[in-house]
Amino acid sequence: MKITANIQSRRTILKILPAVAVGIASVSRSEAYFAPPPTIEANVFTRLPDKFRKMRRNTWTELNRGGREAHSFLEGPAFDRQGRLYVTDVPFGRIFRISPQGEWEQVAEYDGWPNGLKIHKDGRIFIACYKRGLMLLNPDSGAVTPFLEGAGSESFKGLNDLIFAANGDLYFTDQGETGLQDATGRVYRLSASGVLTMLINSVPSPNGIVIDTGMNNLFIAATRAQQIWRIPLQASGRVAKVGVFAQLHGGLGGPDGIALDEEGCLIVCHTSFGSIWRLSPVAEPLLRIPSKEGINTTNVAFGGPDRKSLFITESGTGSILRAEMPAPGQLLYSHAV
């Protein structure tokens, strides 16, 4: 009797776990996991045009794709004030700009591996480049120039993503090849006045990063740990009481790009699981957006006239997906008055 019950219990857990994928709720033994949340459909908004899809190999594909050819790997979506969507192409150092109608143009191509991209309210475009550090893109000329190549005399491990706070401070993740075998990933703050501070240096693969509007909490996607970390930001600048905000179930990848909406909910790209999660301010799963195109859902940006459209980079197919969300996205520094 006990053996049969245990087997049945395990079957129940395994059945619901992939749909929940965000941890345990301590309500009772019979309700150990959250119920599967409702789903929202995502449709293809636009795809990388064929003229930009040249299959090729380079060092990035050797290290990250087992030597297989690739046409692109899209990341870093960010909207400018004209409603144009910028995205990066990591392996080939390209930056694309997409019109509200879905038309693509190549803005830049340089020797680097650009990942995250964010826009300053003065129009400057900042890039977290794995190979070269923080870079600046001139959107008119297409010139990409170094802004910050390391911390003092030390090079970065390999930058991944970045976010501006409401006061103009820039936070960014330094991921490199860190993971559970080497939990030394870093998170930095570059103040608006130019002071660089390392906030933490013990994250297993720090990836996506967001800060709440009140600048009280920083959220970090710790990809290889399958976790979202919360870093309370104290007025003194001291870092303490860093904790796990959410635990994903696992898989081939983990949490990648993240965003916040105006209700304080966290939007989490679960790459290599082909899903986007919407978590409540207390980490309860509220929605899931499954991808119909591929499992490499890497990053997101809110756009559209009311900021309620969520644009998703599906990097394996070179697609931009779009889903309509119940709340507008957080007003970013790029659009601040």
Disulfide bonds with the S-S distance in Angstrom:
none
